[in-house]
Amino acid sequence: MNFAPKPNRKKAAHEWLDYLRDSEGLGRILVKTEDLAKLKIALKAALSELDLEGLASKIEAGWRSGSQTELFLLVSGASIATRLQQILPSLINELAKKGVFCSSIKVRLKPTPLNWEIKPREGPQIVQKPKGFNAAARASWESLVQKLAPDSDLRKAVERLLQNKPK
């Protein structure tokens, strides 16, 4: 029988960053994460130059997959998206000054999670029809009848309403 050789136990333990930096393993993830962190810092600095540093915490930035020239900005609100659309040329120029070169920026709204749920009604629900006017409503309609002309169509309609609605 041919078994795989046992691993050499004399090797020393490595730092976890060494495994992340290894090109075979998680190295690509670490590089992308570092690039996104640098992009976030550059974006915050560019927004600060445009007097919009308050928006930096509300924006998630990322590159279009497979391309390092088209930047995507995900925002949570339409007002933030509109404000960013208005300053895109200036933002591209400021990012270029900070060392982030992009040919275009796409601003998209981030879908919001639904935080409400629909619960079914408990027990049988009996729908009750309205029984009539309350005292204040009946008095108001009766005072209106007194103010209308006796041969008015509106007076006749209000009188029919009062006759059909029980107390």
C-alpha positions in Angstrom: 0.0 0.0 0.0 1.1 3.4 -0.9 0.2 6.1 1.6 1.0 9.7 1.5 4.1 10.6 3.5 3.5 12.0 6.9 4.0 15.8 7.2 7.2 17.0 8.8 6.4 17.9 12.4 9.6 19.9 12.8 8.2 23.0 11.0 7.6 26.0 13.0 4.2 27.7 13.2 3.7 30.6 10.9 2.0 33.9 11.5 -1.5 34.1 10.2 -0.6 37.0 7.9 1.9 34.8 6.2 -0.9 32.5 5.2 -3.0 35.4 4.0 -0.1 36.7 1.9 0.6 33.3 0.3 -0.4 33.6 -3.4 -2.0 30.1 -3.4 -4.4 30.7 -0.6 -6.0 33.8 0.7 -3.5 36.2 -0.7 -5.8 37.5 -3.4 -8.5 38.2 -0.8 -6.1 40.1 1.3 -4.9 42.2 -1.7 -8.5 43.0 -2.7 -9.4 43.9 0.9 -6.3 46.2 1.2 -7.2 47.8 -2.2 -10.8 48.4 -1.0 -9.5 49.9 2.2 -7.2 52.3 0.3 -10.1 53.1 -2.1 -12.3 54.0 0.9 -9.6 56.3 2.4 -9.1 58.0 -1.0 -12.8 58.4 -1.5 -13.2 59.9 2.0 -10.4 62.4 1.2 -11.9 63.3 -2.2 -15.3 63.9 -0.6 -13.6 66.0 2.1 -12.1 68.2 -0.7 -15.6 68.6 -2.1 -17.0 69.5 1.3 -19.1 66.3 1.4 -17.1 64.3 4.1 -20.4 63.5 5.9 -21.4 61.2 3.0 -18.3 59.0 3.2 -19.8 56.8 5.9 -22.9 56.3 3.9 -21.2 55.0 0.8 -19.9 51.5 -0.1 -17.3 51.6 -2.8 -16.1 48.8 -5.1 -14.7 48.1 -8.5 -16.8 46.4 -11.2 -15.8 42.8 -11.3 -13.1 42.2 -13.8 -12.4 45.9 -14.3 -10.4 48.4 -12.4 -11.6 51.4 -14.4 -15.3 51.5 -13.5 -16.1 52.4 -9.9 -19.4 51.5 -8.2 -20.8 53.5 -5.3 -23.6 51.9 -3.4 -25.7 54.3 -1.3 -28.6 53.8 1.0 -30.7 56.9 0.0 -31.9 58.5 -3.2 -30.9 62.0 -2.0 -27.3 60.8 -1.5 -27.3 59.2 -5.0 -28.6 62.4 -6.6 -26.0 64.5 -4.8 -23.2 62.2 -5.9 -24.5 62.2 -9.5 -24.2 66.0 -9.5 -20.5 66.0 -8.5 -19.3 62.9 -10.5 -16.8 64.8 -12.7 -15.3 66.6 -9.8 -15.2 63.4 -7.8 -13.3 61.6 -10.6 -10.8 64.4 -10.8 -10.3 64.4 -7.0 -9.9 60.7 -6.9 -7.2 60.9 -9.7 -5.4 63.4 -7.5 -5.4 60.9 -4.7 -4.0 58.1 -7.0 -7.3 56.3 -7.8 -7.8 56.3 -11.6 -11.2 55.5 -12.9 -12.9 56.2 -16.2 -16.5 56.2 -14.9 -18.4 56.0 -11.7 -21.8 54.3 -11.3 -24.0 55.3 -8.4 -26.6 52.7 -7.4 -29.1 52.5 -4.6 -28.5 49.7 -2.1 -31.5 47.5 -1.6 -32.9 48.0 1.9 -33.9 45.0 4.0 -37.5 44.6 4.9 -37.9 45.1 8.6 -41.6 44.5 8.8 -43.6 41.4 8.7 -47.2 40.7 8.0 -49.0 38.7 10.7 -52.3 37.0 10.1 -55.3 38.1 12.0 -56.0 36.1 15.1 -59.5 34.7 15.5 -62.5 35.3 13.3 -63.1 38.9 12.4 -66.7 40.1 12.2 -67.1 43.2 10.1 -69.7 45.5 11.6 -71.5 47.9 9.3 -71.7 51.5 10.5 -75.0 52.0 12.3 -75.6 55.6 11.6 -74.5 59.1 12.5 -73.4 60.0 16.0 -75.2 62.8 17.7 -72.8 65.5 16.6 -72.9 64.4 12.9 -76.7 64.2 12.9 -77.0 67.7 14.4 -74.6 69.1 11.8 -76.6 67.6 8.9 -79.9 68.8 10.4 -78.5 72.4 10.7 -77.4 72.2 7.1 -81.0 71.2 6.0 -82.4 74.2 7.8 -80.0 76.6 5.9 -80.8 75.2 2.4 -83.7 76.5 0.2 -86.9 74.3 0.4 -86.9 73.5 -3.3 -83.1 72.8 -3.5 -81.9 69.4 -4.9 -79.2 69.4 -2.3 -81.7 69.8 0.5 -83.7 66.8 -0.8 -80.5 64.7 -1.0 -79.6 65.6 2.6 -83.2 64.8 3.8 -83.0 61.4 2.1 -79.6 60.8 3.8 -81.1 61.6 7.2 -84.1 59.4 6.6 -82.0 56.4 5.6 -79.5 56.6 8.4 -80.8 55.4 11.7 -79.8 57.1 14.9 
